[in-house]
Amino acid sequence: MDPLRRLSAAERFARARALRHNPTPAERHAWTLLEGAGYRVIRVRNRDASREHLEAALREALGTNR
């Protein structure tokens, strides 16, 4: 069984936040390689993951009005 399933929603949220704020050395290196290659990363909330919302977020991030 997945050990995270035993945690409450608040505990899972806190653990996820800690992982975002304290990445492993391998994650830091991967992000460095992505940013150095010219990739832009955007964070999208689950509630905003519809096609229309994603298209709008990408247009804004890329600076296009199409």
C-alpha positions in Angstrom: 0.0 0.0 0.0 1.1 3.5 -0.8 2.3 5.1 2.5 1.0 8.5 1.4 -2.6 7.1 1.4 -2.4 6.8 5.2 -1.9 10.6 5.5 -4.6 13.1 5.9 -5.2 15.6 3.1 -3.5 18.3 5.1 -0.4 16.1 5.7 -0.2 15.2 2.0 -0.4 18.9 1.1 2.3 19.8 3.6 4.5 17.0 2.3 4.0 18.0 -1.4 4.8 21.7 -0.5 8.0 20.5 1.3 9.0 18.6 -1.8 8.4 21.6 -4.1 10.5 23.8 -1.8 13.3 21.3 -1.2 14.0 19.5 -4.5 16.5 16.7 -4.7 19.9 17.4 -6.3 18.8 15.5 -9.4 15.6 17.6 -9.7 17.6 20.8 -9.3 19.9 19.6 -12.1 17.0 18.6 -14.3 15.3 22.0 -13.9 18.6 23.7 -14.7 19.0 21.8 -17.9 15.4 22.6 -18.9 15.7 26.5 -18.1 19.3 26.4 -19.9 17.6 24.9 -23.0 15.1 27.7 -23.2 12.0 25.9 -21.8 9.5 27.9 -19.8 7.6 26.1 -17.1 4.2 27.1 -15.9 2.2 25.8 -12.9 -1.5 25.0 -13.5 -4.0 24.2 -10.8 -6.1 21.1 -11.4 -9.3 23.2 -11.5 -7.7 25.2 -14.4 -6.7 22.2 -16.4 -9.5 22.5 -19.0 -8.6 22.9 -22.6 -9.7 26.6 -22.7 -7.8 27.5 -19.5 -4.7 25.7 -20.7 -4.8 27.4 -24.0 -5.2 30.8 -22.4 -2.4 30.2 -19.9 -0.1 29.1 -22.7 -1.0 32.1 -24.8 -0.2 34.4 -21.9 3.1 32.6 -21.1 4.2 32.7 -24.7 3.0 36.3 -25.3 0.7 35.4 -28.2 -2.9 36.7 -28.8 -4.0 34.1 -31.3 
